[in-house]
Amino acid sequence: MVEPTDGVEAAPVRRARDTLSLYAVAAAVTVVVLAPLATPGYALLYDMVFVPRQPLTWDLVAPAQSLPRAVPMDALVSLVTQLVPGWLVQRLALAGAVFLAAVGAGRLVPTERRAVRLFAALAYAWSPYLAERLLIGQWGLLLAYAALPWLVRAVLDLRAGRDGALARVVLAAAPAAITPTGGLIALGTVLVLTSDRMRAPRSLLVSQRMHPHRSRQALAAVGVLNAPWVVAALVTGAGGSSDPAGVAAFAARSENWAGPLVALAGTGGIWSAQATPASRAVPLVPVATLVLLILAGVGAGLLRRRLPPGGVARLAVLAGTGFLLAAFGLLPGGDAALRWAVVHLPGAGLLRDGQKFLAPYALLLVVCAALGAERLVARIDREVAGVVLVGLLFLPVAVLPDLAFGGVGRLRPVSYPAEWQRVAEHIEEEPGEILALPLSAYRAYPWNPGRVVLDPAPRYLPGTVLTDDTLRVGDVAVAGENPRVREMRRALAEGRQVWTTGVRWVLVQHEVSGEVDSQVLGGLERVHDGPFLTLYRNPATVRESGGSGPARLAVVAALSAALLVVIAAAVSALHRRATAW
């Protein structure tokens, strides 16, 4: 094949090769990180719970007695798993998060150098932030992390007045908004990047005033995407306050000798030691963080010249705000301020785990560091530059090798024992409230060896499942908000028989931590007894009517509005693409 010599012809060919290499690297990273998921089953780890077919229950759509931490994520999973199995949904979600994070970061970097894009892609997808949130099972937040570079690019295009940008803003924000934290990150991104309050050259302001309605439309659309969890929070019976003990428990933590602020600077610092890769404790990790920060400082000027005026300042405000939220509990007076806020300000509990908001900082750090690498190699000998670029390209993997193969085997899929399905079928015949015993938020099952997971009963069984919502972090117990669970805990502590509480079903899970006093099970009818589960029916209760109530209908209305916004954006994008063809 003869290489094209004309510059006009060569440019598209070069761009196609760059795109192909970027996608190839993203695919390779995805395969290496998620390699264990090639085997059948479900990877169950901490907050990551997938089941074969998640029932579409009211408590997953609009929790009546707990805070909507998984709204609308659970409702969407329930809808999708009516059509495809849960194992496939899990793999698509995780693979999509890693792959799109890499491609999005690579495409966002304003450069013509292929190696610079590949560095950004690898550094963003192979980061401590992604590793730690993956190992704690927060796959919804990973989708927000992956969507962020696409959202930033779409908003910058919106400011530039490019056609179709508004639809792309909505489509990029949609996966982020499946969790409250991701929705807030998306809303903050659109707000900061479209705001006209920051100073900019007059010529830019004139162009912005030509389409002021686009910024308002983007904000309104992303606001509607956040409406499901906001409405659910307003109508829940759990109230809006949280246990202040969670402020210290969820504060960013040190991962090595350099302290928590340096851990955050390297996009790590999650509160859970169990979700932290062992390599983060290596003494040279802070040195690698320093190298990344120096590269970012070198590349910041280049980014400022290549983005529209004011673009870098807005990204810096967004990243700085995210870093401040992540570090706020560590600052003088920050702990006390957060403790007051989570008690007195509804919804402030979202700020307890502030490290979640580090995503915009991670993105800006990677983009600037990639451009810093470009400036660095431009000043040295060409042969040496190639070696330096290769070294920088593999720096993220060298510093964090134990992200590979699912965190070195932590994401090993398993199969649910068959009796889980039999228990679900019993309950489906007579729907009602289900009490899961022993009371515990997380379980360590023998069939899921070596891994702790959030109790899967609320997502596997067709009904409202009462599980302990107290979270234990070391020696600290962070109280939950569900008043019905508090009532159950009090009844069990007093030794009252469970049938007096009005629950329809009692599920006792064997071979997990905790004991169940046989006295409290008196008066119940045993309908299933297996090696892992025993199911009891309360004959003193009547069949539930299954009514919804106006509060839950309000959440459904908000969810429907969000879906309509996404569908409208998708139709607009498809129409524009068809017209272009």
Buried (B, 14 or more C-beta within 10 A) or exposed (E): EEEEEEEEEEEEEBEEEBBEBBBEBBBEBBBBBBBBBEEEBBBBBBBBBBBBBBBBBBBBBBBBBBBBBBBBBBBBBBBBBEEEBBBEBBBEBBBBBBBBBBBBBBBBBBBEBBBBBBBBBBBBBBBBBBBBBBBBBBBBBBBBBBBBBBBBBBBBBBBBEEEBBBBBBBBBBBBBBBBBBBBBBBBBBBBBBBEBEEEBEEEBEEBBEEBEEBBEBBBEBBBBBBBBBBBBBBBBEBEBBBBBBBBBBBBBBBBBEBBBBBBBBBBBBBBBEEBBBEBBEBEEBBEBBBBBBEBBEBBBBBBBEEBBBBBBBBBBBBBEBBBBBBBBBBEEEBBEBBBEBBBEBBBBBBBBBBBBBBBBBBBBBBBBBBBBBBBBBEEEEEEEBEEBBEEBBEBBBEBBBBBBBBBBEBBBBBEBBEBBEBBBEBBEEBBBBBBBBBBBBBBBBEEBEEBBBBBBBBBBBBBBBBBBBBBEBEEEBBBBBBEBBBBBBEBBEEEBBBBEBBBBBBBBBBEBEEEBEEEBBEEBEEBBEBEBBBBBBBEBBEEEEEEBEEBBEBBBEBBEBBBEBBEEBBEBBEEEEEEEE
